[in-house]
């Protein structure tokens, strides 16, 4: 068993199934995602089948089963962003990064996620790269934004 997972599990009573979600949250906070082996370990600790844990975790969109990229891009697909051209931004991101939503580049540098709304409609369309917001986007400025992260010119990495 991984020492970090053992440490997380030791903070919860063995066999208490009502601790499942907080345990999964702690593991994801530690690793960035839920690996198959971590789900198996949690199942053994809580005496739950792994299939039940995967079923519960896949129901909630907060849980991930793949690691995110060093630069995680969230693209707002809310109504204002959609009307302002978010679909075009999505196509440009997919073309530039050669990945689709929910995927990570082979080198682990970028991952892409579509989100329902970021609550910044006046800035539409927008993306968030880690904790940085890029607003009022067009397909023309996506390349420059991505290149700034690749080249290390973005001071927020």
TABEL-V932873 format. One record per pair of residues at least 4 apart in sequence whose C-alpha atoms are under 6 Angstrom apart, sorted by sequence separation. I is the first residue (numbers start at 0). GAP is how many residues later the second one is. If there is no record, write none. Layout:
I/GAP  I/GAP
//
This chain:
27/4  42/4  50/4  53/4  76/4  77/4  81/4  92/4  93/4  98/4  127/4  142/4  146/4  147/4  27/5  42/5  76/5  80/5  93/5  104/5  127/5  147/5  148/5  27/6  42/6  56/6  93/6  103/6  126/6  147/6  42/7  103/7  126/7  102/8  125/8  102/9  125/9  39/10  101/10  125/10  100/11  101/11  124/11  100/12  122/12  123/12  124/12  122/13  16/29  34/30  13/31  14/31  32/31  33/31  13/32  14/32  32/32  32/33  32/34  31/35  68/35  70/38  71/38  72/38  76/38  77/38  68/39  69/39  70/39  71/39  72/39  73/39  74/39  75/39  76/39  77/39  85/39  68/40  69/40  73/40  74/40  68/41  75/41  79/41  83/41  68/42  67/43  80/43  80/44  88/50  74/52  73/53  73/54  72/55  72/56  71/57  70/58  71/58  70/59
//
